[in-house]
Structure formats: C-alpha cells, structure tokens
C-alpha cells in the first residue's frame, strides 16, 4: 500500500511539473528596427516584412518583440540613438540604411545587425560581400555607377528639350558624394546640374524650402536621390513636383503608384521580403560574419501615363515598351 501511495504521489507530482512547464511563457526574442525618418509597424511598407517573418516562424504575437527607433530625418541624432539601441541589448538590429549601420558601429554594436542599404562594401559597412566579417550583413542595392546615369537618360528621353536637371538630395550626401557623381553625368548630356538640397532635420518644411529655390522655367527635369528620407516623404515630393510642373524620376515603384511620373529601380515589397529572411536567419542564430550579402539588382521601369498627360508630356514608345509597369 505504501508503495502504491508513493507511486501515485510521484505520478501526480510529474503531472503538476508537466502542467507548469506547459504554462510557462515562450521566451520572446527582441528585434530593434532603426530607420532614418519615421517608423510605424502598421505602415504598408512593413506589411510584407512582418508577413515573411511570421511565415518563417517569428511572430510578434508569440515569440518576437519589436521596438522601432526613428531618427526623425535628423542625421545628427543617428549616433546618439544608436547608443541607446546598443544599451538596450536587443538580439538583432535591422538598420534601414548604410548611414545607420555605420552609426551602430560607432556606438559599439556587437549583436547581429541586418542592413538594408546602398553600396555596403564601398561605404565600409562590410569587408566584402562573400564574407562580410564582423557583425553585419544584409541586402545591398545600387551597387554600380550606371544606375543614376540610366535614370537621367530615361528622363531626358521624355523631355529632350530640357536644359537643367535638378537633383533632390540632403546637403550631407550631396557634399560627400552626390556632386562628384551627378555633375559629370549631367554635363555629358548637355544639362546644367542644379542641386536642390535638404537641410536637417529633413521634414516637410525642409522640402518646401528646397523646392522654393526651383525656377520652374519649363526647362527643368528632377532626379530624386535615393534616400530613406525621400522614400518616406514621397507623397509630399510628388505634390511639390506637380506644383512646379517638374518631370521627375524616382528610385522605387511606390513613387509611381502614388502619382509620380516614372521610376527606375526597385520594388519595396520585394526588398522588405528579402530583408525579413536575413532577419530570420539572425534570429535563428546564424553568424552574420559568414552570411554573404545579397546584392538586390532586380531593376524595373515604372511609368505613370496619367501624370505624363497632366504635365503635357508624351512618353516615347521606346520607353513604354521597356516599362515593366504602366499606370494609365
């Protein structure tokens, strides 16, 4: 009888332990998302990212905590914010932009960092693409010098009578690399380059002030520089370009879907999906030093015929036949 009582007690004890183990909460991994301007989990831009993360087993409702960090368009705040991120010791950081990745490095980040940026090797984010080294890997776009020239060529085809090309960019990037790249590209096509520079913090007032300096002579073209600030403020840029009757070319199809004239570059939905796969790999414990950087070079041409008609422009058949997406 004593033996049976001991056996029963042992069984009940085991059952209790089992129930306690089942009831214990799942340990959530922590992901910090660091962006240059504004971050909102509900923004349409992030939907494919979280959809892909969930498909790969990382869900905000069960095993993942996400904290967003926004630079507010002020590059002076990137390093101080990076220090706060590092102090919080997240498991993985996603840095949307090479500048933010470099700020994290300056802040002493040692955790895995996934970077979605431009020219990750030339900007010094990684040692090389095959073996990044250190704690950073990710997606690199615009990895050739040909892309800005191709954008300008396409835009000039639409309005060959243009004499001036305005280049919308932050003053910091223009002075660091933009002028050296863009001025000879313009001059080779017989165009006079005119920088339209954004001051920090890059907000609505900064854009309106920058566009106030555009002559609007009817001889201008507008090339919009590839930055997170410009992507986030795409609706305002499209509005200001329309007010000044500027034929503009952008770097992402989302601009054209929102009413911009044309874009030659990437598709945000594809990019965010690819980035989510890198984040999932880091959350699963892979070593970023050994995960090759993926160069995203799937370029597409987007054209908005309605905007062209509004501007009194005719898209040449040679451009339309090359377009991957035409909005009527």
C-alpha positions in Angstrom: 0.0 0.0 0.0 2.8 2.4 0.9 4.5 1.6 -2.4 1.2 2.4 -4.3 0.8 5.7 -2.4 4.4 6.7 -3.3 3.8 5.8 -6.9 0.6 7.8 -7.1 2.2 10.8 -5.5 5.1 10.6 -7.9 2.6 10.4 -10.9 0.7 13.5 -9.5 3.9 15.3 -9.0 5.1 14.6 -12.5 1.7 15.8 -13.9 2.0 19.0 -11.9 5.5 19.7 -13.2 4.3 18.9 -16.7 1.5 21.4 -16.4 3.8 24.1 -15.0 6.2 23.5 -17.9 3.4 23.9 -20.5 2.1 27.0 -18.8 5.5 28.8 -18.9 5.6 31.7 -21.4 7.6 31.5 -24.6 10.8 33.5 -24.4 10.5 36.3 -26.9 13.5 37.4 -29.0 14.0 41.2 -29.3 14.3 42.9 -32.7 15.2 46.6 -32.9 14.3 48.3 -36.2 16.4 51.5 -36.8 15.1 53.9 -39.5 16.2 57.3 -40.6 12.9 59.1 -40.5 9.7 57.6 -39.1 8.7 54.0 -38.1 5.2 52.6 -37.8 4.5 48.8 -37.7 1.2 49.5 -39.4 2.6 51.3 -42.4 2.0 49.4 -45.7 5.8 49.3 -46.3 6.3 46.9 -43.4 3.4 44.5 -44.1 5.4 42.2 -46.4 8.3 42.2 -43.9 6.2 41.0 -41.0 4.3 38.6 -43.2 7.5 36.9 -44.2 8.9 36.9 -40.7 5.7 35.2 -39.5 5.9 32.6 -42.3 9.5 31.9 -41.1 8.3 31.3 -37.5 8.9 34.7 -35.9 5.6 36.3 -34.8 5.0 39.4 -32.7 2.1 37.8 -31.0 4.0 34.8 -29.8 7.8 34.9 -29.8 9.1 38.2 -31.1 9.2 41.7 -29.6 9.8 44.6 -32.0 11.0 48.0 -30.9 11.2 50.8 -33.5 13.7 53.6 -33.4 13.3 56.7 -35.7 15.9 59.3 -36.5 13.3 61.9 -37.4 15.2 62.9 -40.5 18.0 64.3 -38.4 21.3 62.7 -39.2 22.8 64.4 -36.1 20.7 62.0 -33.9 21.8 58.8 -35.6 24.8 58.0 -33.3 23.0 59.0 -30.0 20.1 56.8 -31.0 22.4 54.0 -31.9 24.0 54.2 -28.4 20.5 53.8 -26.9 19.8 50.8 -29.1 23.0 49.2 -28.1 22.4 49.8 -24.4 19.0 48.0 -24.7 20.9 44.9 -25.9 18.4 43.6 -28.5 19.0 40.1 -30.0 19.1 41.5 -33.6 19.1 45.0 -35.1 17.7 45.9 -38.5 19.3 49.1 -39.8 17.5 50.6 -42.8 20.4 52.4 -44.5 24.1 52.4 -44.6 24.4 55.6 -42.5 22.5 53.9 -39.7 24.7 50.8 -39.8 27.8 53.0 -39.5 26.2 54.8 -36.6 25.6 51.5 -34.8 29.3 50.5 -35.4 30.4 53.8 -33.9 28.1 53.1 -30.9 29.9 49.8 -30.4 27.1 47.4 -31.5 28.2 43.8 -31.1 24.9 42.0 -31.7 24.0 40.8 -35.3 22.9 43.7 -37.5 21.0 43.2 -40.7 21.5 46.2 -43.1 19.3 47.2 -46.0 21.4 49.9 -47.7 23.3 51.1 -50.7 26.8 50.0 -51.6 27.5 48.2 -48.3 31.1 47.4 -49.3 32.1 50.8 -50.6 30.5 52.6 -47.6 32.6 50.3 -45.3 29.6 48.5 -43.7 31.1 45.1 -44.7 34.6 43.9 -45.7 33.2 42.2 -48.8 30.0 40.6 -50.0 31.1 36.9 -49.9 32.4 37.0 -46.3 31.2 40.2 -44.6 33.2 39.8 -41.4 32.2 41.5 -38.2 28.6 41.5 -37.1 26.8 43.0 -40.2 25.3 41.5 -43.3 22.2 42.1 -45.4 20.9 43.5 -48.7 22.8 45.9 -50.9 21.2 47.9 -53.7 22.5 50.4 -56.3 25.9 48.7 -56.5 27.0 50.2 -59.8 27.7 53.7 -61.1 25.5 53.1 -64.1 22.1 53.4 -62.3 22.0 57.2 -61.7 23.1 57.8 -65.3 20.4 55.4 -66.6 17.7 57.3 -64.6 18.8 60.6 -66.1 18.9 59.1 -69.6 15.3 57.8 -69.3 14.0 61.1 -68.0 15.8 63.1 -70.7 14.2 60.9 -73.4 10.8 62.1 -72.2 11.8 65.7 -72.4 14.8 66.2 -74.7 14.3 70.0 -74.8 15.3 70.2 -71.1 18.4 72.3 -70.2 18.5 72.0 -66.4 18.4 68.9 -64.2 17.5 69.4 -60.5 18.9 66.9 -58.1 16.9 66.4 -54.8 19.2 65.3 -52.0 20.3 66.0 -48.5 23.1 68.5 -48.3 25.2 66.0 -46.4 25.1 63.4 -49.2 25.4 65.9 -52.0 28.7 67.3 -50.5 30.0 63.8 -49.6 29.5 62.0 -52.9 26.4 63.3 -54.8 28.0 66.3 -56.6 31.1 64.3 -57.7 28.8 61.7 -59.3 25.9 63.8 -60.6 27.7 66.8 -62.1 29.6 64.9 -64.8 26.6 62.7 -65.6 24.5 65.8 -66.3 27.2 67.6 -68.2 27.7 64.6 -70.5 24.1 65.0 -71.6 24.4 68.8 -72.1 22.4 69.5 -69.0 23.2 72.1 -66.3 23.0 70.4 -62.8 21.2 72.2 -60.1 21.3 70.8 -56.5 18.0 71.0 -54.6 19.3 70.5 -51.1 17.5 69.4 -48.0 18.7 70.6 -44.6 18.4 68.7 -41.3 16.0 67.9 -39.9 14.6 66.6 -43.1 10.9 67.3 -42.6 8.0 68.9 -44.6 9.4 72.4 -44.0 12.8 71.3 -45.4 11.2 70.0 -48.6 9.1 73.1 -49.1 12.1 75.4 -48.6 14.2 73.3 -51.0 11.6 73.4 -53.8 11.2 77.2 -53.3 14.6 77.5 -55.0 13.5 75.7 -58.1 13.0 78.1 -61.0 10.1 76.2 -62.7 11.2 77.6 -66.1 9.7 74.7 -68.0 13.3 73.6 -68.9 13.9 71.6 -65.8 14.0 67.9 -65.0 14.1 66.4 -61.5 16.1 63.4 -60.3 15.1 62.3 -56.8 18.1 61.0 -54.8 17.9 57.5 -53.3 17.5 58.1 -49.5 15.1 56.8 -46.8 14.1 60.5 -46.2 12.9 60.8 -49.8 11.1 57.5 -49.7 9.2 58.3 -46.5 8.2 61.8 -47.9 7.3 60.5 -51.3 3.7 61.9 -51.2 5.0 65.4 -50.5 7.7 65.2 -53.1 5.2 64.2 -55.8 2.9 67.0 -54.7 5.7 69.6 -54.9 7.0 68.3 -58.3 3.4 68.6 -59.7 3.1 72.2 -58.4 6.4 73.1 -60.1 5.4 71.1 -63.2 8.6 69.1 -63.0 9.0 65.8 -64.8 10.7 63.7 -62.2 12.2 60.2 -62.0 12.4 58.3 -58.7 14.2 55.2 -57.4 11.2 53.0 -56.4 8.0 51.9 -58.0 6.0 53.1 -54.9 6.5 56.7 -56.1 4.8 56.0 -59.4 1.9 54.1 -57.8 1.4 57.2 -55.7 1.3 59.6 -58.7 4.9 60.2 -59.6 5.9 60.3 -63.3 8.4 57.5 -63.6 10.9 55.3 -61.6 13.7 53.1 -62.5 14.8 51.0 -59.6 13.5 48.6 -57.0 10.2 47.4 -55.7 9.8 48.0 -51.9 7.6 44.9 -51.4 10.4 42.6 -52.8 13.1 44.4 -50.8 11.4 44.1 -47.4 10.6 40.4 -48.0 14.3 39.7 -48.7 15.3 41.7 -45.6 12.9 39.7 -43.5 14.7 36.5 -44.5 18.0 37.8 -43.3 16.5 38.9 -40.0 15.0 35.4 -39.5 18.4 33.9 -40.1 20.0 36.1 -37.5 17.2 35.4 -35.0 17.8 31.7 -35.6 21.4 32.1 -34.5 23.4 32.3 -37.7 26.7 34.2 -37.7 26.5 37.4 -39.7 30.2 37.3 -40.5 29.6 34.2 -42.5 26.3 35.1 -44.2 27.0 36.6 -47.7 25.5 40.0 -48.5 22.8 39.7 -51.2 23.0 42.3 -54.0 19.5 43.2 -55.0 19.8 44.1 -58.6 16.3 43.4 -60.0 15.6 46.7 -61.6 12.3 47.7 -63.1 10.9 50.6 -65.1 7.6 52.2 -63.9 5.7 54.8 -65.9 2.6 56.8 -65.0 0.8 57.8 -68.2 -1.8 59.8 -66.3 0.9 62.0 -64.7 2.6 62.4 -68.1 -0.7 63.7 -69.7 -1.1 66.1 -66.7 2.3 67.5 -67.4 1.6 67.7 -71.2 4.2 65.1 -72.0 4.2 62.1 -74.3 6.0 59.0 -73.2 8.0 57.8 -76.3 7.0 54.3 -77.5 10.6 53.2 -76.9 10.3 53.9 -73.2 6.8 52.4 -72.9 7.9 49.1 -74.5 10.7 48.8 -71.9 8.4 49.6 -68.9 7.6 46.7 -66.5 4.6 48.5 -65.1 2.5 51.3 -66.8 -0.2 53.1 -64.9 -2.9 54.6 -67.1 
